[in-house]
Amino acid sequence: METALSGSFTDLGKGGHLVALFYGSSAPHIGPFPDRLPDHSFDSSGRLCSEGITEHMRWTLRISFLLFLAWAIFMVSPFVALYDLSKAVEAKDIDRITERVNFHALRNSLSRQILGEYMKDQDLEGAERDLATEAGAAILNPVVEQLVTPQGLIDLLEDGWPEKAVGGMGGTAVPLRSDMGSLKQAWRTFIFSEAQGFRSVTIPVPVDEAKEKQFKITMRLRSTTWRLSGIELPAPLREELIKRAAVASR
């Protein structure tokens, strides 16, 4: 037994692996430890000395730091993407906005919300409710279609009110600011965001406004790019959009 272990330690010093300490000379190759430890990591009997252990600790710390750094970058990436989108809106950069927005998903998000608000007070069932849903969709779709364009999104995100789509400035409008210039603001935005798994996060904007006045922007990861895939509108704005859409349809 001593001969086998001594041989395994000697082999380890010549380029074997740490797992040989437990399994002997037949140990399988595993990573991510370096293939060879410096010769001075072993004493005259082939056993690991303190310098060898320190070297392994250094590798463990390096790998742990790199994993933490990768995790941190991933966690902040949707907020960086939203900040980049807000700058594109300020610059009215249509190309950058198009890259950062999934307009198909946004259309579904807005249609579901506005139609849901429209049907909320309809005390109908069965065929009558289906007919009312179809009628509501016909009334509201023109408004939704005007919102799900680069220009319509600029109009909404600039001041919190789609002025060109439905006209006028609503009293409930709150400017959509994605200001993360200060560490405190960035931290509050991060804390109050809600993650749905690893590929989707909902961010309240503006974070310092009351909840009933906030927009909730959903950023979703597709491939390697975070894109805006939904905007939850405040209830007062949804109600105003329904009123104006009804008037426009007459």
Short mmCIF file of the C-alpha atoms (twelve columns), coordinates in Angstrom:
data_MODEL
# 
_entry.id   MODEL 
# 
loop_
_atom_site.group_PDB 
_atom_site.id 
_atom_site.type_symbol 
_atom_site.label_atom_id 
_atom_site.label_alt_id 
_atom_site.label_comp_id 
_atom_site.label_asym_id 
_atom_site.label_seq_id 
_atom_site.Cartn_x 
_atom_site.Cartn_y 
_atom_site.Cartn_z 
_atom_site.pdbx_PDB_model_num 
ATOM 1   C CA . MET A 1   0.000   0.000  0.000   1 
ATOM 2   C CA . GLU A 2   2.768   2.430  0.925   1 
ATOM 3   C CA . THR A 3   4.607   1.562  -2.296  1 
ATOM 4   C CA . ALA A 4   1.483   2.239  -4.399  1 
ATOM 5   C CA . LEU A 5   0.800   5.571  -2.728  1 
ATOM 6   C CA . SER A 6   4.430   6.594  -2.889  1 
ATOM 7   C CA . GLY A 7   4.456   5.751  -6.575  1 
ATOM 8   C CA . SER A 8   1.267   7.749  -7.142  1 
ATOM 9   C CA . PHE A 9   2.730   10.783 -5.384  1 
ATOM 10  C CA . THR A 10  5.874   10.517 -7.486  1 
ATOM 11  C CA . ASP A 11  3.771   10.265 -10.640 1 
ATOM 12  C CA . LEU A 12  1.794   13.308 -9.499  1 
ATOM 13  C CA . GLY A 13  5.013   15.299 -9.236  1 
ATOM 14  C CA . LYS A 14  5.876   14.270 -12.786 1 
ATOM 15  C CA . GLY A 15  2.630   15.542 -14.299 1 
ATOM 16  C CA . GLY A 16  -0.137  13.351 -12.796 1 
ATOM 17  C CA . HIS A 17  -3.300  14.689 -11.150 1 
ATOM 18  C CA . LEU A 18  -4.439  15.526 -7.659  1 
ATOM 19  C CA . VAL A 19  -7.031  12.778 -7.712  1 
ATOM 20  C CA . ALA A 20  -4.138  10.259 -7.676  1 
ATOM 21  C CA . LEU A 21  -3.822  11.026 -3.966  1 
ATOM 22  C CA . PHE A 22  -7.018  9.001  -3.500  1 
ATOM 23  C CA . TYR A 23  -7.128  6.522  -6.349  1 
ATOM 24  C CA . GLY A 24  -3.508  5.561  -6.897  1 
ATOM 25  C CA . SER A 25  -1.693  5.376  -10.209 1 
ATOM 26  C CA . SER A 26  -4.854  4.341  -12.119 1 
ATOM 27  C CA . ALA A 27  -6.670  7.610  -11.394 1 
ATOM 28  C CA . PRO A 28  -8.552  9.157  -14.365 1 
ATOM 29  C CA . HIS A 29  -7.677  12.548 -15.787 1 
ATOM 30  C CA . ILE A 30  -9.883  15.390 -14.531 1 
ATOM 31  C CA . GLY A 31  -9.580  19.190 -14.738 1 
ATOM 32  C CA . PRO A 32  -9.333  22.078 -14.436 1 
ATOM 33  C CA . PHE A 33  -6.106  21.774 -12.451 1 
ATOM 34  C CA . PRO A 34  -2.850  22.303 -14.318 1 
ATOM 35  C CA . ASP A 35  -1.307  19.154 -15.820 1 
ATOM 36  C CA . ARG A 36  1.955   19.669 -13.997 1 
ATOM 37  C CA . LEU A 37  2.823   21.072 -10.623 1 
ATOM 38  C CA . PRO A 38  6.241   22.601 -10.063 1 
ATOM 39  C CA . ASP A 39  8.847   20.114 -8.806  1 
ATOM 40  C CA . HIS A 40  9.385   22.176 -5.685  1 
ATOM 41  C CA . SER A 41  5.732   21.447 -4.711  1 
ATOM 42  C CA . PHE A 42  6.853   18.035 -3.398  1 
ATOM 43  C CA . ASP A 43  9.252   17.018 -0.692  1 
ATOM 44  C CA . SER A 44  11.887  14.291 -0.985  1 
ATOM 45  C CA . SER A 45  9.345   11.538 -0.324  1 
ATOM 46  C CA . GLY A 46  7.009   12.700 -3.105  1 
ATOM 47  C CA . ARG A 47  4.406   14.256 -0.813  1 
ATOM 48  C CA . LEU A 48  2.793   17.617 -1.425  1 
ATOM 49  C CA . CYS A 49  4.412   20.369 0.576   1 
ATOM 50  C CA . SER A 50  2.809   23.667 1.629   1 
ATOM 51  C CA . GLU A 51  3.926   25.434 -1.554  1 
ATOM 52  C CA . GLY A 52  2.055   22.871 -3.675  1 
ATOM 53  C CA . ILE A 53  -1.123  23.328 -1.659  1 
ATOM 54  C CA . THR A 54  -0.792  27.118 -1.978  1 
ATOM 55  C CA . GLU A 55  -0.489  26.769 -5.755  1 
ATOM 56  C CA . HIS A 56  -3.730  24.815 -5.906  1 
ATOM 57  C CA . MET A 57  -5.450  27.408 -3.742  1 
ATOM 58  C CA . ARG A 58  -4.316  30.104 -6.145  1 
ATOM 59  C CA . TRP A 59  -5.816  28.230 -9.093  1 
ATOM 60  C CA . THR A 60  -9.073  27.705 -7.197  1 
ATOM 61  C CA . LEU A 61  -9.297  31.399 -6.358  1 
ATOM 62  C CA . ARG A 62  -8.564  32.405 -9.950  1 
ATOM 63  C CA . ILE A 63  -11.252 30.119 -11.328 1 
ATOM 64  C CA . SER A 64  -13.751 31.261 -8.672  1 
ATOM 65  C CA . PHE A 65  -13.038 34.895 -9.504  1 
ATOM 66  C CA . LEU A 66  -13.546 34.305 -13.233 1 
ATOM 67  C CA . LEU A 67  -16.843 32.504 -12.587 1 
ATOM 68  C CA . PHE A 68  -18.027 35.350 -10.335 1 
ATOM 69  C CA . LEU A 69  -17.000 37.928 -12.941 1 
ATOM 70  C CA . ALA A 70  -18.913 36.072 -15.681 1 
ATOM 71  C CA . TRP A 71  -21.993 35.862 -13.429 1 
ATOM 72  C CA . ALA A 72  -21.817 39.587 -12.592 1 
ATOM 73  C CA . ILE A 73  -21.514 40.562 -16.263 1 
ATOM 74  C CA . PHE A 74  -24.513 38.385 -17.135 1 
ATOM 75  C CA . MET A 75  -26.622 39.870 -14.322 1 
ATOM 76  C CA . VAL A 76  -26.055 43.494 -15.369 1 
ATOM 77  C CA . SER A 77  -26.264 42.860 -19.128 1 
ATOM 78  C CA . PRO A 78  -30.077 43.384 -19.481 1 
ATOM 79  C CA . PHE A 79  -29.803 46.729 -17.691 1 
ATOM 80  C CA . VAL A 80  -26.968 47.785 -19.967 1 
ATOM 81  C CA . ALA A 81  -29.139 46.778 -22.950 1 
ATOM 82  C CA . LEU A 82  -32.063 48.863 -21.646 1 
ATOM 83  C CA . TYR A 83  -29.757 51.825 -21.069 1 
ATOM 84  C CA . ASP A 84  -28.469 51.451 -24.634 1 
ATOM 85  C CA . LEU A 85  -32.075 51.384 -25.890 1 
ATOM 86  C CA . SER A 86  -32.902 54.564 -23.959 1 
ATOM 87  C CA . LYS A 87  -29.922 56.306 -25.560 1 
ATOM 88  C CA . ALA A 88  -31.072 55.111 -28.993 1 
ATOM 89  C CA . VAL A 89  -34.524 56.573 -28.273 1 
ATOM 90  C CA . GLU A 90  -32.964 59.902 -27.289 1 
ATOM 91  C CA . ALA A 91  -30.916 59.921 -30.497 1 
ATOM 92  C CA . LYS A 92  -33.916 58.657 -32.539 1 
ATOM 93  C CA . ASP A 93  -31.634 55.959 -33.913 1 
ATOM 94  C CA . ILE A 94  -34.089 53.695 -35.759 1 
ATOM 95  C CA . ASP A 95  -31.515 51.005 -36.574 1 
ATOM 96  C CA . ARG A 96  -30.381 50.587 -32.967 1 
ATOM 97  C CA . ILE A 97  -33.979 50.556 -31.747 1 
ATOM 98  C CA . THR A 98  -34.850 47.843 -34.273 1 
ATOM 99  C CA . GLU A 99  -31.926 45.741 -33.020 1 
ATOM 100 C CA . ARG A 100 -33.018 46.087 -29.393 1 
ATOM 101 C CA . VAL A 101 -36.782 45.459 -29.789 1 
ATOM 102 C CA . ASN A 102 -38.755 42.323 -30.620 1 
ATOM 103 C CA . PHE A 103 -41.759 44.048 -32.191 1 
ATOM 104 C CA . HIS A 104 -43.736 40.827 -32.662 1 
ATOM 105 C CA . ALA A 105 -43.522 39.993 -28.946 1 
ATOM 106 C CA . LEU A 106 -44.235 43.635 -28.069 1 
ATOM 107 C CA . ARG A 107 -47.384 43.605 -30.209 1 
ATOM 108 C CA . ASN A 108 -48.658 40.516 -28.386 1 
ATOM 109 C CA . SER A 109 -47.882 42.064 -25.013 1 
ATOM 110 C CA . LEU A 110 -49.728 45.324 -25.703 1 
ATOM 111 C CA . SER A 111 -52.708 43.643 -27.400 1 
ATOM 112 C CA . ARG A 112 -53.185 41.274 -24.466 1 
ATOM 113 C CA . GLN A 113 -53.077 44.099 -21.919 1 
ATOM 114 C CA . ILE A 114 -55.317 46.603 -23.690 1 
ATOM 115 C CA . LEU A 115 -57.886 44.013 -24.746 1 
ATOM 116 C CA . GLY A 116 -57.855 42.594 -21.216 1 
ATOM 117 C CA . GLU A 117 -58.572 46.070 -19.832 1 
ATOM 118 C CA . TYR A 118 -61.374 46.511 -22.375 1 
ATOM 119 C CA . MET A 119 -62.999 43.192 -21.427 1 
ATOM 120 C CA . LYS A 120 -62.538 43.616 -17.694 1 
ATOM 121 C CA . ASP A 121 -65.919 45.258 -17.131 1 
ATOM 122 C CA . GLN A 122 -67.805 43.217 -19.725 1 
ATOM 123 C CA . ASP A 123 -70.149 40.876 -17.844 1 
ATOM 124 C CA . LEU A 124 -70.549 38.454 -20.721 1 
ATOM 125 C CA . GLU A 125 -70.157 34.726 -21.237 1 
ATOM 126 C CA . GLY A 126 -69.889 32.250 -24.069 1 
ATOM 127 C CA . ALA A 127 -70.647 33.446 -27.597 1 
ATOM 128 C CA . GLU A 128 -71.471 36.982 -26.452 1 
ATOM 129 C CA . ARG A 129 -68.047 37.346 -24.848 1 
ATOM 130 C CA . ASP A 130 -66.355 35.995 -27.976 1 
ATOM 131 C CA . LEU A 131 -68.188 38.550 -30.116 1 
ATOM 132 C CA . ALA A 132 -67.254 41.342 -27.711 1 
ATOM 133 C CA . THR A 133 -63.612 40.224 -27.794 1 
ATOM 134 C CA . GLU A 134 -63.581 40.324 -31.597 1 
ATOM 135 C CA . ALA A 135 -65.208 43.759 -31.612 1 
ATOM 136 C CA . GLY A 136 -62.727 45.041 -29.033 1 
ATOM 137 C CA . ALA A 137 -59.774 43.708 -31.006 1 
ATOM 138 C CA . ALA A 138 -61.047 45.434 -34.159 1 
ATOM 139 C CA . ILE A 139 -61.317 48.741 -32.291 1 
ATOM 140 C CA . LEU A 140 -57.998 48.521 -30.460 1 
ATOM 141 C CA . ASN A 141 -55.710 46.958 -33.078 1 
ATOM 142 C CA . PRO A 142 -55.161 50.225 -35.001 1 
ATOM 143 C CA . VAL A 143 -53.853 51.867 -31.822 1 
ATOM 144 C CA . VAL A 144 -51.607 48.887 -31.024 1 
ATOM 145 C CA . GLU A 145 -50.199 48.854 -34.553 1 
ATOM 146 C CA . GLN A 146 -49.184 52.495 -34.243 1 
ATOM 147 C CA . LEU A 147 -47.303 51.730 -31.025 1 
ATOM 148 C CA . VAL A 148 -45.302 48.775 -32.348 1 
ATOM 149 C CA . THR A 149 -43.155 50.715 -34.782 1 
ATOM 150 C CA . PRO A 150 -39.778 52.336 -34.090 1 
ATOM 151 C CA . GLN A 151 -41.326 55.800 -34.329 1 
ATOM 152 C CA . GLY A 152 -44.295 54.848 -32.161 1 
ATOM 153 C CA . LEU A 153 -41.949 53.401 -29.538 1 
ATOM 154 C CA . ILE A 154 -39.856 56.580 -29.580 1 
ATOM 155 C CA . ASP A 155 -43.051 58.572 -29.060 1 
ATOM 156 C CA . LEU A 156 -44.029 56.393 -26.088 1 
ATOM 157 C CA . LEU A 157 -40.626 56.107 -24.428 1 
ATOM 158 C CA . GLU A 158 -39.714 59.791 -24.772 1 
ATOM 159 C CA . ASP A 159 -42.438 61.130 -22.496 1 
ATOM 160 C CA . GLY A 160 -44.545 58.160 -21.426 1 
ATOM 161 C CA . TRP A 161 -47.427 59.017 -23.743 1 
ATOM 162 C CA . PRO A 162 -47.975 57.940 -27.383 1 
ATOM 163 C CA . GLU A 163 -48.951 61.412 -28.500 1 
ATOM 164 C CA . LYS A 164 -48.717 60.787 -32.244 1 
ATOM 165 C CA . ALA A 165 -50.697 57.558 -32.014 1 
ATOM 166 C CA . VAL A 166 -53.722 58.817 -30.066 1 
ATOM 167 C CA . GLY A 167 -53.216 62.581 -29.979 1 
ATOM 168 C CA . GLY A 168 -52.811 65.050 -27.128 1 
ATOM 169 C CA . MET A 169 -50.874 64.678 -23.908 1 
ATOM 170 C CA . GLY A 170 -52.555 62.557 -21.297 1 
ATOM 171 C CA . GLY A 171 -52.644 63.731 -17.702 1 
ATOM 172 C CA . THR A 172 -51.301 60.371 -16.543 1 
ATOM 173 C CA . ALA A 173 -48.149 60.560 -18.668 1 
ATOM 174 C CA . VAL A 174 -44.861 60.028 -16.838 1 
ATOM 175 C CA . PRO A 175 -41.576 60.367 -18.753 1 
ATOM 176 C CA . LEU A 176 -39.849 57.016 -19.204 1 
ATOM 177 C CA . ARG A 177 -36.370 57.641 -17.861 1 
ATOM 178 C CA . SER A 178 -33.790 54.892 -17.724 1 
ATOM 179 C CA . ASP A 179 -31.311 57.025 -15.819 1 
ATOM 180 C CA . MET A 180 -28.655 54.814 -14.255 1 
ATOM 181 C CA . GLY A 181 -26.098 57.560 -14.020 1 
ATOM 182 C CA . SER A 182 -25.840 57.293 -10.247 1 
ATOM 183 C CA . LEU A 183 -24.879 54.183 -8.318  1 
ATOM 184 C CA . LYS A 184 -27.911 54.582 -6.044  1 
ATOM 185 C CA . GLN A 185 -30.317 54.755 -8.993  1 
ATOM 186 C CA . ALA A 186 -28.713 51.763 -10.695 1 
ATOM 187 C CA . TRP A 187 -28.881 49.738 -7.462  1 
ATOM 188 C CA . ARG A 188 -32.577 50.574 -6.910  1 
ATOM 189 C CA . THR A 189 -33.379 49.578 -10.489 1 
ATOM 190 C CA . PHE A 190 -31.573 46.262 -9.991  1 
ATOM 191 C CA . ILE A 191 -33.227 45.534 -6.634  1 
ATOM 192 C CA . PHE A 192 -36.789 46.187 -7.846  1 
ATOM 193 C CA . SER A 193 -36.430 44.222 -11.085 1 
ATOM 194 C CA . GLU A 194 -37.943 40.743 -11.374 1 
ATOM 195 C CA . ALA A 195 -36.203 37.858 -13.116 1 
ATOM 196 C CA . GLN A 196 -38.145 35.086 -14.843 1 
ATOM 197 C CA . GLY A 197 -35.518 32.388 -15.098 1 
ATOM 198 C CA . PHE A 198 -32.202 33.261 -16.704 1 
ATOM 199 C CA . ARG A 199 -33.517 34.599 -20.008 1 
ATOM 200 C CA . SER A 200 -36.068 37.229 -19.023 1 
ATOM 201 C CA . VAL A 201 -36.171 40.154 -16.593 1 
ATOM 202 C CA . THR A 202 -38.842 42.796 -15.926 1 
ATOM 203 C CA . ILE A 203 -37.561 46.254 -15.016 1 
ATOM 204 C CA . PRO A 204 -39.774 48.990 -13.476 1 
ATOM 205 C CA . VAL A 205 -39.319 52.392 -15.103 1 
ATOM 206 C CA . PRO A 206 -39.091 55.019 -13.684 1 
ATOM 207 C CA . VAL A 207 -38.021 53.221 -10.536 1 
ATOM 208 C CA . ASP A 208 -38.634 56.268 -8.300  1 
ATOM 209 C CA . GLU A 209 -42.296 56.677 -9.349  1 
ATOM 210 C CA . ALA A 210 -45.307 55.139 -7.612  1 
ATOM 211 C CA . LYS A 211 -46.086 51.616 -8.817  1 
ATOM 212 C CA . GLU A 212 -49.372 52.649 -10.440 1 
ATOM 213 C CA . LYS A 213 -47.446 55.095 -12.639 1 
ATOM 214 C CA . GLN A 214 -44.591 52.793 -13.542 1 
ATOM 215 C CA . PHE A 215 -44.048 51.024 -16.841 1 
ATOM 216 C CA . LYS A 216 -42.697 47.488 -16.531 1 
ATOM 217 C CA . ILE A 217 -40.301 46.736 -19.348 1 
ATOM 218 C CA . THR A 218 -39.487 43.104 -20.106 1 
ATOM 219 C CA . MET A 219 -36.062 42.368 -21.570 1 
ATOM 220 C CA . ARG A 220 -35.566 38.883 -22.992 1 
ATOM 221 C CA . LEU A 221 -32.337 37.195 -24.020 1 
ATOM 222 C CA . ARG A 222 -32.263 35.707 -27.490 1 
ATOM 223 C CA . SER A 223 -28.998 34.221 -28.657 1 
ATOM 224 C CA . THR A 224 -26.518 36.723 -27.175 1 
ATOM 225 C CA . THR A 225 -28.699 39.855 -27.353 1 
ATOM 226 C CA . TRP A 226 -31.136 41.264 -24.801 1 
ATOM 227 C CA . ARG A 227 -34.185 42.729 -26.536 1 
ATOM 228 C CA . LEU A 228 -37.281 44.531 -25.330 1 
ATOM 229 C CA . SER A 229 -40.151 42.036 -25.667 1 
ATOM 230 C CA . GLY A 230 -42.921 43.637 -23.628 1 
ATOM 231 C CA . ILE A 231 -44.117 46.807 -21.910 1 
ATOM 232 C CA . GLU A 232 -46.716 46.624 -19.163 1 
ATOM 233 C CA . LEU A 233 -48.597 49.928 -19.324 1 
ATOM 234 C CA . PRO A 234 -49.975 51.670 -16.236 1 
ATOM 235 C CA . ALA A 235 -53.723 51.101 -15.818 1 
ATOM 236 C CA . PRO A 236 -54.644 54.801 -16.328 1 
ATOM 237 C CA . LEU A 237 -52.829 54.806 -19.672 1 
ATOM 238 C CA . ARG A 238 -54.542 51.595 -20.791 1 
ATOM 239 C CA . GLU A 239 -57.919 53.123 -19.953 1 
ATOM 240 C CA . GLU A 240 -57.091 56.312 -21.837 1 
ATOM 241 C CA . LEU A 241 -55.979 54.353 -24.903 1 
ATOM 242 C CA . ILE A 242 -59.293 52.458 -24.909 1 
ATOM 243 C CA . LYS A 243 -61.293 55.682 -24.679 1 
ATOM 244 C CA . ARG A 244 -59.409 57.339 -27.507 1 
ATOM 245 C CA . ALA A 245 -59.541 54.224 -29.684 1 
ATOM 246 C CA . ALA A 246 -63.338 54.039 -29.198 1 
ATOM 247 C CA . VAL A 247 -63.740 57.693 -30.190 1 
ATOM 248 C CA . ALA A 248 -61.517 57.232 -33.263 1 
ATOM 249 C CA . SER A 249 -63.559 54.228 -34.425 1 
ATOM 250 C CA . ARG A 250 -66.846 56.135 -34.570 1 
# 
